[in-house]
Amino acid sequence: MRKRKWIALCVSALMTITGFGSISVQAEENVVDSLNIAITKDENTLSPFTYVSGTGLTANRLIYDTLLTTDTEDEIIPWMVEEDYENVDFKEFTFTLKDGQKFHNGNPVTPEDIKFSYEYPATQNVAGQRKVCDKLESIEVIDDKTIKFVLKEPDINYLRDGFCTIRIIDDAVYEDQKDGASVKESIGSGMYRLKEYKTGEYYKLEAVEDYFLGSPKVSNINMPIISDSTAIQQGLLSGEFAASTGNIGLEMLDTFEAAENMTVYSNPGFSPMIININNGTEPFSKPEFRDALAYGIDVNTICQTLFGEHALPGTRGAVRSDLSYAEENLEYVYDKEKASDILNQLGYTEMNEDGIRLDDKGEPLSFEIITYAGNDSRSRACEMIQTQLKEIGIDIQIQSLDMDTADAYIWPDFEVANGRDYELSTWGWSSANSLTYLISLCSSDFSVGTYNVCGYASENFDRLVDEKLGAVKTTEDMENLLKELQKVIAKEVPLITIAYPDNLQVCNTGLYDGWVAGKGMNVVNIFSFLGK
């Protein structure tokens, strides 16, 4: 109880230090003057070239617009452009900009800005954005409202992976900047402008009153940076915070459901909990060894223990089992005897006095697993994996690191071509609902496999991508290819997907009742604040 009171006092003190006052409502206009929303990580200036995680992506989308976006049902809809845009065989796209759009510095949004927004990232050190831009053959400004994109090859996924993801930037801000990350201002055309950012402490967002789709329903959003999940939960319960960019733990579900004015939103999540395996180092380079790990880890029990009914267990195919293209019968099977048999066949038959298997040099099979400090669910998963793998003679040492340090080992400079320096790690991706997710995750061509932090290289996987991806003309074609790719992944086990947790978020509906939740969507989203 003393600890809880201390945390609540710290949260209250933080509100005072950063100047975040009370939350008030302008009843006559039905507009909330100010909300405090905790953000779980410092994401730099929140520009398209500086944010580092899904948390930053959430806040960034309030500041920067995209040509298209996804709605609460995860369906693609127009945003900055008129509904009657032209799509010719998923190769040529012609858009007409809606009226009234401008950047936060007052400059109008023009087709030239759109063109620049899709050319400039190709020169930057953000691999995912480069991949999107490199698919373009040409961009033509037709007139003062119309722009035409032509892809090098037809791509049915470009509507989601391209037009829903690339943020629109002002060419006047970036045209003379070789490195986009060096730009200190965060100037977009979104419904909020970044009014103030203090490193490690907070963000302050201010509504754009004449936003082209209507004035936001919250005038000011104060976002204190708080990584401690317990402090955030206490702040939510005390009313200091109206919401948070993070999820709540299952252990807090009953507490929040019973609390006055608190609403828990539970929606299917597309961000998996993954155990990365460095496929480029021994003995993890052997598919058989990785297969033994998959049999030795009780994925279903871990998922149930951590998330109860609020998650789907992972599968060997590395996609949610309820997606239309999920291949059947790829569930993980926990079988310690089979795992031990595989390890015996690989020659790991001798054990030391602690029951840990020895390699051919007489060294114990002992490995480190890196996890984020402060991420309770991932830490608990590591502890359970540690116990389970010890039963088959493998020692696991848990290394809890801050996010930046961990990322530097796993994904240095956020560029998989830069290599990796780890053995095992916990991980997750925010875009696992994309039809190109598996290809980004597993292609050994790092210009394509921009998420391949495992360094997985498979002739079977690459051959399927090379032979069939270019021939995809329909969603059905793409889904058939994905089913084949899942079979390869299931057999070669480049990584282990533990679970697809639901998004469990809580909001104070007494302070603000406009929250909107959706599939794979954080409650801190454009639809929660969109004006009439």
Secondary structure, 3 states (H helix, E strand, C coil): CHHHHHHHHHHHHHHHHHCCCCCCEECCCCEEEEEEEEECCCCCCCCCCCCCCHHHHHHHHHHCCCCEEECCCCCEEECCECCCCEEECCCEEEEEECCCCECCCCCECCHHHHHHHHHHHHHCCCHHHHHHHHCEEEEEECCCCEEEEEECCCCCCHHHHHHCCCCCCCHHHHCCCCCHHHCCCCCCCCCEEEEEEECCCEEEEEECCCCCCCCCCEEEEEEEECCCHHHHHHHHHHCCCCEECCCCCHHHHHHHHHCCCEEEEEECCCCCEEEEECCCCCCCCCHHHHHHHHHHCCHHHHHHHHHCCCEEECECCCCCCCCCCCCCCCECCCCHHHHHHHHHHCCCCCECCCCCEECCCCCECEEEEEEECCCHHHHHHHHHHHHHHHCCCCEEEEEEECHHHHHHHHCHHHCHHHCCCCCEEEECCCCCCCCCHHHHHHCCCCCCCCCCCCCCCCHHHHHHHHHHHHHCCCHHHHHHHHHHHHHHHHHHCCEEEEEEECEEEEEECCCCCCCCCECCECCCCHHHHCCC
